[in-house]
Amino acid sequence: MSSSDPRAVPPFKVRPARRGDAQGIVTILNEIGATADSATFTWIISHPEVEVLVAADALDKVIGVVTLSHRPLLKVGGRAASIDELGVARGWVRKGVGRELLRRAVERARVLGVKRLEVQTFSAVTGELEAFFRATGFEPTSVGVFRLK
């Protein structure tokens, strides 16, 4: 597609998150129904076992976020990881941002030697959401999750 094509996707880049990205990240996560705040983001971005990547537009405004938590886990005999947040700003949905963020998180997990990588959703799994994760190589599991009230 040429740059004059109205269907052309505006360019974006993926980079590690910075403290100054807090408000953009919180806004995106709140848009998708997560409860997020800047103070928690500041804590998370400093944690050695959590990595936060953002997608940013041509003006370096945050348009997407993914977080990857990793830790040693006895039952897998090595490092396990989870993608805890994956969110894209409304105006950027279906433009490859989420797919690229997820690809980068998976790539980083491989570099870390992760033996198990999971994604948890905290909302109902729709057909569209399941199709997205299946298309990116993830499969649903039958593992139960119990949460302390």
DSSP file with accessible surface (Angstrom, degrees, kcal/mol):
  #  RESIDUE AA STRUCTURE BP1 BP2  ACC     N-H-->O    O-->H-N    N-H-->O    O-->H-N    TCO  KAPPA ALPHA  PHI   PSI    X-CA   Y-CA   Z-CA
    1    1 A M              0   0  156      0, 0.0     2,-0.1     0, 0.0     0, 0.0   0.000 360.0 360.0 360.0 141.4    0.0    0.0    0.0
    2    2 A S    >   -     0   0   68      1,-0.1     3,-1.6     6,-0.0     6,-0.2  -0.435 360.0-108.2 -84.8 165.1    1.2    3.5   -0.7
    3    3 A S  T 3  S+     0   0  127      1,-0.3    -1,-0.1    -2,-0.1     5,-0.1   0.718 119.6  57.9 -68.6 -16.9    1.3    6.2    1.9
    4    4 A S  T 3  S+     0   0  100      3,-0.0    -1,-0.3     2,-0.0    -2,-0.0   0.553  79.5 108.9 -87.7  -6.8   -1.6    7.9    0.1
    5    5 A D    X   -     0   0   29     -3,-1.6     3,-2.0     1,-0.2     0, 0.0  -0.561  68.2-143.3 -69.7 124.0   -3.8    4.8    0.4
    6    6 A P  T 3  S+     0   0  128      0, 0.0    -1,-0.2     0, 0.0    -3,-0.0   0.719 100.1  58.3 -64.8 -17.7   -6.5    5.6    3.0
    7    7 A R  T 3  S+     0   0  179      2,-0.1    -2,-0.1    -3,-0.0    -4,-0.1   0.524  78.2 121.9 -86.4  -5.4   -6.3    2.0    4.3
    8    8 A A    <   -     0   0   36     -3,-2.0    -5,-0.0    -6,-0.2    -6,-0.0  -0.327  65.9-124.9 -61.2 135.8   -2.6    2.4    5.1
    9    9 A V        -     0   0   71      1,-0.1    -1,-0.1     3,-0.0     3,-0.1  -0.706  25.1-116.9 -82.8 126.0   -1.8    1.7    8.7
   10   10 A P        -     0   0   58      0, 0.0    -1,-0.1     0, 0.0    -7,-0.0  -0.341  41.8 -99.4 -58.5 145.1   -0.1    4.6   10.5
   11   11 A P        +     0   0   95      0, 0.0    47,-0.5     0, 0.0     2,-0.3  -0.312  44.5 177.7 -70.2 149.6    3.4    3.5   11.6
   12   12 A F  E     -A   57   0A  58     45,-0.2     2,-0.3    -3,-0.1    45,-0.2  -0.962  14.4-147.4-143.4 160.6    4.1    2.5   15.2
   13   13 A K  E     -A   56   0A 107     43,-2.5    43,-2.8    -2,-0.3     2,-0.5  -0.910  10.5-135.3-126.3 157.7    7.1    1.2   17.1
   14   14 A V  E     +A   55   0A  16     -2,-0.3    41,-0.2    41,-0.2    39,-0.0  -0.953  36.1 153.5-114.0 132.1    7.4   -1.1   20.0
   15   15 A R  E     -A   54   0A  22     39,-2.5    39,-3.0    -2,-0.5     3,-0.1  -0.957  49.7 -77.6-148.7 163.6    9.8   -0.2   22.9
   16   16 A P  E     -A   53   0A  92      0, 0.0    37,-0.3     0, 0.0     2,-0.0  -0.401  57.9-105.4 -62.3 143.9   10.3   -0.8   26.6
   17   17 A A        -     0   0   13     35,-2.7     2,-0.3    -2,-0.1    35,-0.1  -0.349  33.3-154.7 -69.5 152.1    7.9    1.3   28.7
   18   18 A R    >   -     0   0  122     -3,-0.1     3,-2.4     1,-0.1     4,-0.2  -0.859  31.7-104.9-122.3 161.7    9.3    4.3   30.6
   19   19 A R  G >  S+     0   0  141     -2,-0.3     3,-1.8     1,-0.3    -1,-0.1   0.861 119.0  62.1 -54.6 -36.8    7.9    6.0   33.7
   20   20 A G  G 3  S+     0   0   76      1,-0.3     3,-0.3     2,-0.1     4,-0.3   0.594  91.7  67.5 -67.3  -9.1    6.5    8.8   31.6
   21   21 A D  G <> S+     0   0   13     -3,-2.4     4,-2.5     1,-0.2    -1,-0.3   0.485  70.6 102.4 -85.7  -4.4    4.3    6.3   29.8
   22   22 A A  H <> S+     0   0   11     -3,-1.8     4,-2.9     1,-0.2     5,-0.2   0.890  79.2  45.6 -50.9 -52.3    2.2    5.7   33.0
   23   23 A Q  H  > S+     0   0  115     -3,-0.3     4,-2.5     1,-0.2    -1,-0.2   0.918 113.4  49.7 -64.5 -40.2   -0.8    7.8   32.1
   24   24 A G  H  > S+     0   0   27     -4,-0.3     4,-2.0     2,-0.2    -1,-0.2   0.916 113.9  46.0 -62.5 -41.8   -1.1    6.5   28.6
   25   25 A I  H  X S+     0   0    5     -4,-2.5     4,-2.7     2,-0.2     5,-0.2   0.938 112.4  49.6 -66.3 -47.2   -0.9    2.9   29.8
   26   26 A V  H  X S+     0   0    8     -4,-2.9     4,-2.7    -5,-0.3     5,-0.2   0.922 109.9  52.3 -59.4 -42.1   -3.4    3.5   32.6
   27   27 A T  H  X S+     0   0   60     -4,-2.5     4,-2.2    -5,-0.2    -1,-0.2   0.938 111.1  46.3 -60.3 -47.2   -5.8    5.1   30.2
   28   28 A I  H  X S+     0   0    4     -4,-2.0     4,-1.5     2,-0.2    -2,-0.2   0.940 113.6  47.9 -62.6 -47.0   -5.6    2.1   27.8
   29   29 A L  H  <>S+     0   0   13     -4,-2.7     5,-2.5     1,-0.2     3,-0.2   0.904 111.6  49.9 -63.9 -38.4   -6.0   -0.5   30.5
   30   30 A N  H ><5S+     0   0   78     -4,-2.7     3,-1.3    -5,-0.2    -1,-0.2   0.879 105.5  58.7 -66.8 -34.6   -9.0    1.4   32.0
   31   31 A E  H 3<5S+     0   0   60     -4,-2.2    -1,-0.2     1,-0.3    -2,-0.2   0.849 106.7  47.6 -60.0 -35.8  -10.5    1.5   28.5
   32   32 A I  T 3<5S-     0   0   88     -4,-1.5    -1,-0.3    -3,-0.2    -2,-0.2   0.351 127.2 -97.8 -92.0   6.9  -10.5   -2.3   28.3
   33   33 A G  T < 5S+     0   0   65     -3,-1.3    -3,-0.2     1,-0.3     2,-0.2   0.508  79.6 131.8  96.4   4.4  -12.0   -2.7   31.8
   34   34 A A      < -     0   0   37     -5,-2.5     2,-0.7    -6,-0.2    -1,-0.3  -0.556  58.7-123.6 -83.9 154.5   -8.9   -3.3   33.9
   35   35 A T        +     0   0  145     -2,-0.2     2,-0.3     2,-0.0    -5,-0.1  -0.898  46.9 159.7 -97.9 114.2   -8.4   -1.3   37.1
   36   36 A A        -     0   0   23     -2,-0.7     2,-0.3   -10,-0.2     3,-0.0  -0.971  19.0-175.4-137.2 151.6   -5.1    0.4   36.7
   37   37 A D     >  -     0   0   73     -2,-0.3     4,-2.0     1,-0.1     5,-0.1  -0.978  35.5-116.2-145.2 158.5   -3.3    3.3   38.4
   38   38 A S  H  > S+     0   0   43     -2,-0.3     4,-2.4     1,-0.2     5,-0.2   0.847 110.6  57.0 -64.6 -36.6    0.0    5.2   37.9
   39   39 A A  H  > S+     0   0   74      2,-0.2     4,-1.7     1,-0.2    -1,-0.2   0.929 108.9  46.0 -64.1 -42.5    1.4    4.3   41.3
   40   40 A T  H  > S+     0   0   56      1,-0.2     4,-2.9     2,-0.2    -1,-0.2   0.917 110.7  53.6 -66.2 -40.7    1.0    0.6   40.6
   41   41 A F  H  X S+     0   0   13     -4,-2.0     4,-3.0     1,-0.2     5,-0.2   0.932 106.2  52.8 -58.2 -44.0    2.6    1.0   37.2
   42   42 A T  H  X S+     0   0   57     -4,-2.4     4,-0.8     1,-0.2    -1,-0.2   0.897 111.9  46.0 -60.2 -38.4    5.6    2.8   38.7
   43   43 A W  H >< S+     0   0  184     -4,-1.7     3,-0.6    -5,-0.2     4,-0.4   0.942 114.0  48.1 -67.4 -46.9    6.1   -0.2   41.1
   44   44 A I  H >< S+     0   0   45     -4,-2.9     3,-1.6     1,-0.2    -2,-0.2   0.909 105.6  56.5 -63.1 -43.2    5.6   -2.8   38.3
   45   45 A I  H 3< S+     0   0   39     -4,-3.0    -1,-0.2     1,-0.3    -2,-0.2   0.782 108.7  49.2 -65.2 -20.7    8.0   -1.1   35.8
   46   46 A S  T << S+     0   0   67     -4,-0.8    -1,-0.3    -3,-0.6    -2,-0.2   0.510  85.9 108.5 -92.5  -6.1   10.8   -1.3   38.5
   47   47 A H    X   -     0   0   73     -3,-1.6     3,-1.4    -4,-0.4    -3,-0.0  -0.564  65.9-142.0 -78.7 132.2   10.2   -5.0   39.3
   48   48 A P  T 3  S+     0   0  112      0, 0.0    -1,-0.1     0, 0.0    -4,-0.0   0.703  98.2  49.5 -69.1 -18.0   12.9   -7.3   38.0
   49   49 A E  T 3  S+     0   0   74     -5,-0.1    21,-2.6    20,-0.0     2,-0.4   0.188 100.7  73.6-107.5  18.8   10.6  -10.1   37.0
   50   50 A V  E <   - B   0  69A  26     -3,-1.4     2,-0.4    19,-0.2    19,-0.2  -0.998  58.1-168.4-130.9 133.4    8.1   -7.9   35.0
   51   51 A E  E     - B   0  68A  47     17,-2.7    17,-2.9    -2,-0.4     2,-0.5  -0.977   4.2-162.5-121.6 135.2    8.7   -6.5   31.6
   52   52 A V  E     - B   0  67A  11     -2,-0.4   -35,-2.7    15,-0.2     2,-0.4  -0.979   6.9-175.6-121.3 124.5    6.5   -3.8   30.1
   53   53 A L  E     -AB  16  66A  33     13,-2.6    13,-2.3    -2,-0.5     2,-0.3  -0.915   5.5-164.0-115.0 146.2    6.5   -3.1   26.4
   54   54 A V  E     -AB  15  65A   0    -39,-3.0   -39,-2.5    -2,-0.4     2,-0.4  -0.931  16.9-137.5-124.8 153.5    4.5   -0.3   24.7
   55   55 A A  E     -AB  14  64A   0      9,-2.1     8,-3.2    -2,-0.3     9,-1.3  -0.904  28.6-168.1-100.4 136.6    3.5    0.4   21.2
   56   56 A A  E     -AB  13  62A   0    -43,-2.8   -43,-2.5    -2,-0.4     6,-0.2  -0.975  14.5-127.9-129.7 144.0    3.9    4.1   20.4
   57   57 A D  E >   -A   12   0A  29      4,-2.3     3,-2.4    -2,-0.4   -45,-0.2  -0.065  48.3 -78.6 -77.4-174.2    2.7    6.1   17.4
   58   58 A A  T 3  S+     0   0   85    -47,-0.5   -46,-0.1     1,-0.3    -1,-0.1   0.744 135.2  50.4 -61.5 -23.2    4.8    8.4   15.3
   59   59 A L  T 3  S-     0   0  157      2,-0.1    -1,-0.3     0, 0.0     3,-0.1   0.257 120.6-109.4 -96.5  10.0    4.6   11.1   18.0
   60   60 A D    <   +     0   0   50     -3,-2.4     2,-0.4     1,-0.3    -2,-0.1   0.695  67.7 150.6  68.1  24.5    5.6    8.6   20.7
   61   61 A K        -     0   0  145      1,-0.1    -4,-2.3   -37,-0.0    -1,-0.3  -0.707  54.8-107.7 -83.8 134.4    2.2    8.5   22.2
   62   62 A V  E     +B   56   0A  11     -2,-0.4    -6,-0.3    -6,-0.2     3,-0.1  -0.442  46.2 163.7 -66.3 126.7    1.4    5.1   23.9
   63   63 A I  E     +     0   0A   3     -8,-3.2    26,-2.9     1,-0.3     2,-0.3   0.399  63.9  13.8-122.1  -4.6   -1.2    3.2   21.8
   64   64 A G  E     -BC  55  88A   0     -9,-1.3    -9,-2.1    24,-0.3    -1,-0.3  -0.976  58.5-162.1-166.6 158.2   -0.7   -0.3   23.2
   65   65 A V  E     -BC  54  87A   0     22,-2.7    22,-2.5    -2,-0.3     2,-0.3  -0.997   5.6-177.9-148.3 145.0    0.8   -2.2   26.2
   66   66 A V  E     -BC  53  86A   2    -13,-2.3   -13,-2.6    -2,-0.3     2,-0.4  -0.988  10.9-158.3-139.7 138.9    1.8   -5.7   27.1
   67   67 A T  E     -BC  52  85A   7     18,-2.1    17,-1.4    -2,-0.3    18,-0.6  -0.973   2.2-164.3-118.9 139.1    3.2   -6.9   30.4
   68   68 A L  E     -BC  51  83A   4    -17,-2.9   -17,-2.7    -2,-0.4     2,-0.4  -0.982   3.1-168.1-123.3 115.6    5.2  -10.1   30.8
   69   69 A S  E     -BC  50  82A  22     13,-2.9    13,-2.4    -2,-0.5     2,-0.3  -0.896  11.6-179.0-101.9 135.7    5.8  -11.6   34.2
   70   70 A H  E     + C   0  81A  11    -21,-2.6    11,-0.2    -2,-0.4     9,-0.0  -0.986   9.5 152.6-138.9 146.5    8.4  -14.3   34.6
   71   71 A R  E     - C   0  80A  77      9,-2.4     9,-3.0    -2,-0.3     2,-0.1  -0.980  47.7 -87.1-161.7 158.4    9.6  -16.4   37.5
   72   72 A P  E     - C   0  79A  87      0, 0.0     2,-0.4     0, 0.0     7,-0.3  -0.491  42.7-169.1 -70.9 144.1   11.1  -19.8   38.3
   73   73 A L  E >>> - C   0  78A  44      5,-3.2     5,-1.6    -2,-0.1     3,-1.1  -0.972  20.5-150.8-142.6 120.3    8.5  -22.5   38.9
   74   74 A L  G >45S+     0   0  174     -2,-0.4     3,-1.3     1,-0.2    -1,-0.1   0.900  93.7  58.8 -55.4 -46.8    9.1  -25.9   40.3
   75   75 A K  G 345S+     0   0  165      1,-0.3    -1,-0.2     2,-0.1     0, 0.0   0.665 111.6  40.6 -69.0 -11.6    6.3  -27.7   38.5
   76   76 A V  G <45S-     0   0   33     -3,-1.1    -1,-0.3     2,-0.3    -2,-0.2   0.448 107.3-123.9-108.1  -2.6    7.6  -26.8   35.1
   77   77 A G  T <<5S+     0   0   54     -3,-1.3     2,-0.3    -4,-0.7    -3,-0.2   0.866  81.9  13.9  66.9  36.8   11.3  -27.4   35.9
   78   78 A G  E   <S-C   73   0A  27     -5,-1.6    -5,-3.2    -7,-0.1     2,-0.3  -0.973 109.4 -10.3 164.6-148.1   12.3  -23.9   35.0
   79   79 A R  E     -C   72   0A  71     34,-0.5    36,-3.3    -2,-0.3    37,-0.9  -0.633  49.7-170.9 -89.4 135.1   11.0  -20.5   34.2
   80   80 A A  E     -Cd  71 116A   1     -9,-3.0    -9,-2.4    -2,-0.3     2,-0.3  -0.851   6.4-169.6-116.3 156.5    7.3  -19.8   33.6
   81   81 A A  E     -Cd  70 117A   1     35,-2.7    37,-1.8    -2,-0.3     2,-0.4  -0.978   9.4-160.6-144.8 157.2    5.8  -16.6   32.4
   82   82 A S  E     -Cd  69 118A   9    -13,-2.4   -13,-2.9    -2,-0.3     2,-0.8  -0.995  21.4-133.7-138.1 145.1    2.4  -15.0   31.9
   83   83 A I  E     +Cd  68 119A   2     35,-2.8    37,-1.1    -2,-0.4   -15,-0.2  -0.895  30.1 177.2 -93.8 110.9    1.1  -12.1   29.8
   84   84 A D  E     +     0   0A  49    -17,-1.4     2,-0.4    -2,-0.8    -1,-0.2   0.799  60.7  23.2 -91.3 -34.7   -0.8  -10.2   32.4
   85   85 A E  E     +C   67   0A  63    -18,-0.6   -18,-2.1    36,-0.0     2,-0.3  -1.000  53.4 168.3-134.6 139.1   -2.0   -7.2   30.4
   86   86 A L  E     +C   66   0A  41     -2,-0.4     2,-0.3   -20,-0.2   -20,-0.2  -0.896  20.1 157.1-146.0 112.7   -2.5   -6.7   26.7
   87   87 A G  E     -C   65   0A   3    -22,-2.5   -22,-2.7    -2,-0.3     2,-0.4  -0.997  22.4-165.0-142.8 147.5   -4.3   -3.6   25.7
   88   88 A V  E     -C   64   0A  23     -2,-0.3   -24,-0.3   -24,-0.2     5,-0.1  -0.992  33.8-105.4-132.1 137.4   -4.6   -1.4   22.6
   89   89 A A    >   -     0   0   17    -26,-2.9     3,-2.4    -2,-0.4     4,-0.5  -0.293  37.3-111.7 -59.4 144.4   -6.1    2.1   22.4
   90   90 A R  G >  S+     0   0  173      1,-0.3     3,-1.2     2,-0.2    -1,-0.1   0.852 115.2  54.0 -49.3 -44.6   -9.6    2.1   20.7
   91   91 A G  G 3  S+     0   0   52      1,-0.2    -1,-0.3     3,-0.0    -2,-0.1   0.595 110.2  48.5 -70.4  -7.7   -8.4    4.0   17.6
   92   92 A W  G X >S+     0   0   36     -3,-2.4     3,-1.1   -29,-0.2     5,-0.6   0.352  77.8 125.9-114.0   2.5   -5.7    1.4   17.0
   93   93 A V  T < 5S+     0   0   79     -3,-1.2    -3,-0.0    -4,-0.5    -4,-0.0  -0.377  76.8  17.1 -65.0 141.8   -7.7   -1.8   17.3
   94   94 A R  T 3 5S+     0   0  196      1,-0.1    -1,-0.2    -2,-0.0    -3,-0.0   0.766  96.5 104.4  66.5  29.2   -7.4   -4.2   14.4
   95   95 A K  T < 5S-     0   0   84     -3,-1.1    -2,-0.1   -86,-0.0    -1,-0.1   0.129 101.2 -95.7-121.6  15.6   -4.3   -2.5   13.0
   96   96 A G  T  >5S+     0   0   34     -4,-0.0     4,-2.1     4,-0.0     5,-0.2   0.414  93.2 116.2  89.9  -1.0   -1.7   -5.1   14.1
   97   97 A V  H  ><S+     0   0    1     -5,-0.6     4,-2.6     2,-0.2     5,-0.2   0.960  78.7  42.7 -67.5 -51.7   -0.7   -3.4   17.3
   98   98 A G  H  > S+     0   0   13     -6,-0.2     4,-2.7     1,-0.2     5,-0.2   0.919 114.5  51.7 -61.6 -41.8   -1.9   -6.1   19.7
   99   99 A R  H  > S+     0   0  116      1,-0.2     4,-2.5     2,-0.2    -1,-0.2   0.916 111.8  46.4 -62.1 -42.4   -0.5   -8.9   17.5
  100  100 A E  H  X S+     0   0   45     -4,-2.1     4,-2.5     2,-0.2    -2,-0.2   0.911 112.0  50.2 -70.0 -40.1    2.9   -7.2   17.4
  101  101 A L  H  X S+     0   0    0     -4,-2.6     4,-2.1     2,-0.2    -2,-0.2   0.937 112.8  47.1 -61.8 -44.2    3.0   -6.6   21.1
  102  102 A L  H  X S+     0   0    1     -4,-2.7     4,-2.5    -5,-0.2     5,-0.2   0.922 110.5  52.7 -64.0 -42.0    2.1  -10.3   21.7
  103  103 A R  H  X S+     0   0  111     -4,-2.5     4,-2.6     1,-0.2    -1,-0.2   0.927 109.9  48.6 -59.4 -43.1    4.7  -11.4   19.2
  104  104 A R  H  X S+     0   0   77     -4,-2.5     4,-2.3     2,-0.2    -1,-0.2   0.887 110.2  50.8 -66.4 -38.1    7.4   -9.4   21.0
  105  105 A A  H  X S+     0   0    1     -4,-2.1     4,-2.4     2,-0.2    -1,-0.2   0.923 111.7  47.8 -65.6 -41.6    6.3  -10.8   24.4
  106  106 A V  H  X S+     0   0   24     -4,-2.5     4,-2.2     2,-0.2    -2,-0.2   0.925 111.0  51.7 -64.3 -42.4    6.5  -14.3   23.1
  107  107 A E  H  X S+     0   0   94     -4,-2.6     4,-2.0    -5,-0.2    -2,-0.2   0.921 110.4  48.1 -60.0 -43.8    9.9  -13.6   21.6
  108  108 A R  H  X S+     0   0   88     -4,-2.3     4,-2.1     1,-0.2    -1,-0.2   0.912 108.2  54.7 -65.5 -39.7   11.2  -12.2   24.9
  109  109 A A  H  <>S+     0   0    4     -4,-2.4     5,-2.4     1,-0.2     4,-0.4   0.903 107.4  50.9 -60.6 -39.6    9.9  -15.3   26.7
  110  110 A R  H ><5S+     0   0  191     -4,-2.2     3,-1.4     1,-0.2    -1,-0.2   0.918 107.6  52.1 -63.9 -43.0   11.9  -17.5   24.4
  111  111 A V  H 3<5S+     0   0  104     -4,-2.0    -1,-0.2     1,-0.3    -2,-0.2   0.886 108.5  52.0 -60.1 -37.2   15.0  -15.5   25.0
  112  112 A L  T 3<5S-     0   0   44     -4,-2.1    -1,-0.3    -5,-0.1    -2,-0.2   0.527 115.7-117.7 -76.8  -6.2   14.4  -16.0   28.8
  113  113 A G  T < 5 -     0   0   45     -3,-1.4   -34,-0.5    -4,-0.4    -3,-0.2   0.785  45.1-177.1  74.2  29.2   14.1  -19.8   28.2
  114  114 A V      < -     0   0   28     -5,-2.4   -34,-0.2     1,-0.1    -1,-0.2  -0.346  18.5-165.9 -63.6 134.1   10.5  -19.9   29.5
  115  115 A K  S    S+     0   0  141    -36,-3.3     2,-0.3     1,-0.3   -35,-0.2   0.651  76.0  27.9 -94.8 -22.5    9.1  -23.4   29.5
  116  116 A R  E     -d   80   0A  81    -37,-0.9   -35,-2.7    -7,-0.1     2,-0.4  -0.968  63.7-174.7-142.8 129.6    5.4  -22.3   29.9
  117  117 A L  E     +d   81   0A  40     -2,-0.3     2,-0.3   -37,-0.2   -35,-0.2  -0.989  11.6 178.9-125.7 128.4    3.8  -19.1   28.8
  118  118 A E  E     -d   82   0A  50    -37,-1.8   -35,-2.8    -2,-0.4     2,-0.4  -0.909  20.0-153.6-128.4 156.5    0.2  -18.3   29.6
  119  119 A V  E     -d   83   0A  37     -2,-0.3     2,-0.4   -37,-0.2   -35,-0.1  -0.998  13.8-163.8-125.7 128.9   -2.3  -15.5   29.0
  120  120 A Q        -     0   0   78    -37,-1.1     2,-0.4    -2,-0.4    -2,-0.0  -0.938   2.9-157.4-111.4 138.4   -5.2  -15.0   31.4
  121  121 A T        -     0   0   51     -2,-0.4     4,-0.1     2,-0.1   -36,-0.0  -0.891   9.8-159.8-109.8 147.0   -8.2  -12.9   30.6
  122  122 A F  S    S+     0   0  142     -2,-0.4     2,-0.3     2,-0.1    -1,-0.1   0.158  75.3  61.0-110.4  15.7  -10.3  -11.4   33.3
  123  123 A S  S    S-     0   0   83      1,-0.1    -2,-0.1     3,-0.0   -90,-0.0  -0.846 104.6 -67.4-129.4 172.6  -13.4  -11.0   31.1
  124  124 A A        -     0   0   82     -2,-0.3     2,-0.9     1,-0.1    -2,-0.1  -0.289  50.8-117.6 -61.1 141.2  -15.5  -13.4   29.2
  125  125 A V        -     0   0   86     -4,-0.1     2,-0.1     4,-0.1    -1,-0.1  -0.745  35.6-163.1 -84.1 110.9  -13.7  -15.2   26.3
  126  126 A T     >  -     0   0   74     -2,-0.9     4,-2.8     1,-0.1     5,-0.2  -0.453  32.9-107.9 -86.4 166.4  -15.5  -14.2   23.2
  127  127 A G  H  > S+     0   0   59      1,-0.2     4,-2.5     2,-0.2     5,-0.2   0.891 121.9  52.4 -60.0 -38.6  -15.2  -16.0   19.9
  128  128 A E  H  > S+     0   0  117      2,-0.2     4,-2.2     1,-0.2    -1,-0.2   0.924 110.5  46.4 -65.0 -43.4  -13.2  -13.0   18.5
  129  129 A L  H  > S+     0   0   46      2,-0.2     4,-2.3     1,-0.2     5,-0.2   0.931 113.1  49.0 -66.4 -43.7  -10.8  -13.1   21.5
  130  130 A E  H  X S+     0   0   73     -4,-2.8     4,-2.8     1,-0.2     5,-0.2   0.925 110.5  51.3 -62.1 -41.9  -10.3  -16.9   21.2
  131  131 A A  H  X S+     0   0   56     -4,-2.5     4,-2.5    -5,-0.2    -1,-0.2   0.903 108.7  52.3 -62.2 -39.7   -9.7  -16.6   17.4
  132  132 A F  H  X S+     0   0   50     -4,-2.2     4,-1.0     2,-0.2    -2,-0.2   0.956 113.0  42.7 -60.9 -50.4   -7.1  -13.9   18.1
  133  133 A F  H  <>S+     0   0   28     -4,-2.3     5,-2.7     1,-0.2     3,-0.5   0.906 113.8  51.2 -67.8 -38.1   -5.1  -16.0   20.6
  134  134 A R  H ><5S+     0   0  109     -4,-2.8     3,-1.8     1,-0.2    -1,-0.2   0.919 107.2  54.4 -62.5 -40.9   -5.4  -19.1   18.5
  135  135 A A  H 3<5S+     0   0   63     -4,-2.5    -1,-0.2     1,-0.3    -2,-0.2   0.737 108.0  50.5 -65.8 -20.8   -4.1  -17.2   15.5
  136  136 A T  T 3<5S-     0   0   38     -4,-1.0    -1,-0.3    -3,-0.5    -2,-0.2   0.262 128.9 -94.1-102.0  11.4   -1.1  -16.2   17.5
  137  137 A G  T < 5S+     0   0   63     -3,-1.8     2,-0.3     1,-0.3    -3,-0.2   0.440  83.0 127.3  98.0   0.7   -0.3  -19.7   18.6
  138  138 A F      < -     0   0   31     -5,-2.7    -1,-0.3    -6,-0.2    -2,-0.1  -0.695  38.9-160.7 -93.2 146.0   -2.1  -19.9   22.0
  139  139 A E        -     0   0  122     -2,-0.3    -9,-0.0    -5,-0.0    -5,-0.0  -0.953  24.7-107.9-122.3 145.0   -4.6  -22.7   22.8
  140  140 A P        -     0   0   75      0, 0.0     2,-0.3     0, 0.0   -10,-0.0  -0.337  36.7-149.7 -67.0 151.9   -7.3  -22.7   25.5
  141  141 A T        -     0   0  107      2,-0.1     0, 0.0     1,-0.0     0, 0.0  -0.800  20.2-136.1-118.7 166.7   -6.6  -24.9   28.5
  142  142 A S        +     0   0  126     -2,-0.3     2,-0.3     2,-0.1    -1,-0.0   0.185  61.4 129.2-103.9  14.8   -8.8  -26.9   30.9
  143  143 A V        -     0   0  100      1,-0.1     2,-0.2     2,-0.0    -2,-0.1  -0.532  56.0-131.0 -73.3 131.4   -6.8  -25.8   33.9
  144  144 A G        -     0   0   53     -2,-0.3     2,-0.5     2,-0.0    -1,-0.1  -0.569  14.0-153.5 -81.7 146.6   -8.9  -24.4   36.7
  145  145 A V        -     0   0   98     -2,-0.2     2,-0.4     2,-0.0    -2,-0.0  -0.988   7.6-166.0-120.8 127.9   -8.1  -21.1   38.3
  146  146 A F        -     0   0  196     -2,-0.5     2,-0.4     2,-0.0    -2,-0.0  -0.936   3.9-161.0-113.5 138.1   -9.2  -20.5   41.9
  147  147 A R        -     0   0  181     -2,-0.4     2,-0.3     0, 0.0    -2,-0.0  -0.965  20.7-121.0-122.6 135.0   -9.1  -17.0   43.4
  148  148 A L              0   0  171     -2,-0.4    -2,-0.0     1,-0.1     0, 0.0  -0.539 360.0 360.0 -72.0 130.5   -9.2  -16.1   47.1
  149  149 A K              0   0  245     -2,-0.3    -1,-0.1     0, 0.0     0, 0.0  -0.431 360.0 360.0 -79.0 360.0  -12.2  -13.9   47.9
